[in-house]
Amino acid sequence: MHLLDAFITYLTLEKNYSKHTIAAYHKDILAFVVFLESKEMLAIEAVSYDEIRQWIVLLSSEGLTSRSVNRKISALNSFYNYLLKIKARKNNPLQKHKALKISKKIQLPFSESELAEVFDKAVVQDDFESVRNITIIKLLYSTGMRRSELINLDVSAIDFFNKQLKVLGKRNKERIIPLLPEMITQLEAYLFLRNTICGAEEMSLFVTEKGKKIYPTLVYRIINSYFAPVSSKVKKSPHILRHTFATRLLQEGADLNSVKELLGHASLASTQVYTHNDINKLKDAYTKAHPRNKNK
């Protein structure tokens, strides 16, 4: 398994992947190794596409979604590309592989009225947890950052003088996000309460009532609990606030490249998922703008 160990080291030191991504890659590739051993097949570095295809069939028959299968194959693909790079293989058995089709689920952003109702209810609440929760919601909505990015924010990330925030995104890429004056005021109010329960040694911006760094399930519960009473949408999560942020900016005419930078996307393809407008708006724009219709 020295090749797999070398690959993990490569992802860590050269590609600078996150611990979460590296752990997922390691787990997926090991699962393929276990499959090969159970079928007494070739070693992982020597297989052909036939063995990989058998694994894909098995995974699908076990009920894994196409998205999950594609993720596992993507990990394998990266591994074989690495073997090519170090000349441990002459080809990538997945070179001509086509990813399984995934049915696209439309994620609806929160409406302005839903957001207003959540924010209005929070005005009268001044205890630590309530102020922290609404600060989290407002920050996710006003910056579009990821849940993991929010959790890992330190107090030092806030630049009050320049009204901006330094965020550490995927693959440890830093980006600067501007902060609205309202968000600055909200953060100042939160920090006043936070500093009464935290010692100087705790650097995390968002903490629990015990003064410890918050965790992913807590952030999800906060978003879900605040939006469940005001929204009938099936999904009420931190990502929907990110989705809402991007959708609103694009609807108001923001440049796609600018939104890409704010979201911390590596490519425009990731940002373009937020450009799907309401069909009625598209029809209206079409009938008003098309030269044939305007001539009539």
N, C-alpha and C positions, 0 to 999 in steps of 0.2 A: 504493500500500500504506500510505498515511498513516493510514487507519482502523485497520489491524492494529497499526501502531506505537503509535497512541494507546491502543488496547485493552491492549497489553502494559504500557504506562506506568500505565494505570488499575489493572491487576492488581497491579503492583509497589507503587505509592504509596498507593492507596486501599484495595484489598482485602488488601494485605499478604501475598500468596501467597508460598510458598517458591520459591526459584530452580528447583527440580526441577519443581514444578507449572507454573510459567510457561513453562519450556522445553518441557514436554510439550504445553501448549496451543498454543504457537507452532508447534511441529512439526506437530501435527494439522491446524491451520487452513491452514498452508502446503501441506500435502498435498492439501487440498480445492481450493486455488487452482490447483495444478498440474493436477489433474483437470479443472477447468473450462477451463483454457487448452488442454489436450490435445483437448478436445471442441469447442473454439471456442464456448463457451457465454458466458452473461452474466458480468459482474463479480460477485465474491462478495457485495457489498452489495446486488445487485439480483436475486438468484436466487429461485426459488420452491421449494416442497417437492419438485417433480418432479425438479429437478437433484440435490437432496440424496438423494432416493430412488435415483436411478441410481448415485450414489456408494456408497450402502449395499450395493446389489446387487453392484457391482464388488468391494468389499472382502470381502464374504462369499464370492464366487466365487474369490477369491485365497487363501482358506483362513483368513482372520482369524477368531478366536473371537468369539462374541457379546459377550463382555466387552470385547474390544479395540475392536470397532465402537462399542459404547455409549460407551466413553471418548472416542472421536473425535467422536461426535455431541454428547456433553456439552460438549466444548470449543466446538463450533460454536454450540450453544445459548447458552452464556455470551456468545459474541461478538455474536450477534444481539440478546440482551437488552441488551447495552451499546449497540448501535446504536439501539435503542428509547429508551434512557435519554438519549442525546445528540440524539435526534430525527433520526437519519440514515435511519431506516426507520419506516414506520407500523405494521408488524406483524412478528412473529417467524414465519418460515416453519416453524419446528419446534414451534409452539404445540400442535398436536394429535398430534405424533409420540409413538408408544409404543415404549419401549425393547425391544430384542430379549430374548427370554426366555433366562435363564441357568440351566443345570442346577446345582443346589446340591451342592457336594461337602462331605461331612461331615469336619470336621477333628477328629481325636481328640486330646484332651490327653494329656500324659505321665501315667502312673500314679504313685502314691506310691512303689511299689516300684522303678520305673525311676529316679525322682529320687533315692531313697535309695541306690541302687547307684552312681550317678554321684558323689554327695557322699561316700560311704564310701571310694571308691577315691582320692579327692582328699586325704584326711586326711594321708596319709604323704608327700605331695609338697610341697616347700618351695622349689623354684626359682622364679625370677621368672615365667616363662611359665605354669607350672602354677598358681601362686597367682593370676595375672591372669585366666587362663581360668576358674577356678572362681568367682572374684569376679564376673566377667561373668555367668556362668550363674545364680549366686545372686541377683544384683541384678535380672536380667530376670525371674526367677521370683518374687521377693519384692515387686516394684514393678509389674510388668505394663507397663513402659515399652516404647516402640517401639525398634527397632534404631537408627534415625537419632537418636533422642533420647539413647540411651546413648553413641553415638559422639561426640556434640557436648557431652557433659558436661565441665565444667571442674572442677578440684579445689575451687574456691570454691563450687560448687553444694551441697557437703555441709555441713550444719549439725550438727556433732557434739553441741553442747550441747543443742539441741532435738530431736535424733534425727530429722532430716528432710532431704529432698532437694528442691532446686528444679530443675524440669525445664522446658525450653523445647520446647513441642509444635508442632503444625501451626499455621500462620499466626502464628507467634511468640507463642503464648499460653502464659503461665507457669502452672504448677500446683505445688503442694507435695505431696509424697508422704512419709508417715511411714516411718521405718526401724525394723526390729526390732533389739533388742539384739545378736542374733547377726550381723546384717548390719553393724552398726557395728564389731564386733570384726573381721569379715572385711575391711572397708574399711581399718581401721587397719593390719592385717597387710600388705595389698597396698601401701598408701601407703609403708610403711617400705621395701619393696623398690623401688618405683617411684622414690622420691627418690634412690636410689643411682645410677640410670642417667639421670636427667633433669636438665637444667639449669633454673634458676629461670625462664627465659624461656618454657618449655613449660607452658602452662596446662591442656592436655587431661588429663582424669582417666585415661583408658585409652590406653596407648601401646604401641608395638612394643618388641622387645628393643633397638632402636637409639634408643629415646627419642622416636619420632615418633608422631603421632596415628594411632590405628587406623583401619581402613577397612571398608566394608560386607562385602566378600567374606571378610575375615579373621574377622569375627564369625560369619558363616554357617558357615565351616569349623570354628570352635571348637565350636559347638553340634552340628553334624553328627558330628564326630569323637568327641565324648564320649558321644553318645546312640546312635550306630550299633551299638556292641557290646552295648548293653543293651535296645534297643527294636527291634521288628520293624515299627514304623509306617512307612508310605511316606514321610511328610513329617516331617523332623526339622530344625526351623529356629527362629530367634529368635521368629518369630510364634507358633509352637506353645507356647513358654514363656509368652508373653503370653496366649494362649488358655487355658493351664493355670491361670494366675493368676486370671483372671476366672471360670473354671468352678468352681474350688475355693472361691472366696469366696461365689459364689452358692449352691453346694451346702451351705455351712455357714450359710446364712441371711442373708448380707449384703444390705443394701438395694440395689435396682437403681440408684437415683440415686447412691448412694455409689460403687458400682463404676464408673458412668459418669464421675464426677469423677476417680477414680483413674486411669482409662484415658485421660482427656483427650478423650473423645468429645464432639462437638458436639450430638448428639441421642441420645435413648434408643433409637432404632431401630438404631443401630450396636451398642449394648450388648446388645440383646435376642437377638442371634445366639448369645450364650453361655448362654441360658436353656434350651436343649434338653436335657432330662434323659433318662436312660436309660429306655427304654420299660417295663422291669420295675419301676423305681422309681415310674413314673407309675401303673402298674396297681396296685401295692401301696398307694400313697397313695389311689387312687380307691376300692378295695375297703374300706379301713379308714375312710375319711372320709365316703363317700356315705351320706346318711340312710336310703335304702331298704335298703342292705346292712346298716347298723348295726341297723336294726329287726329284721332276721332273726337 
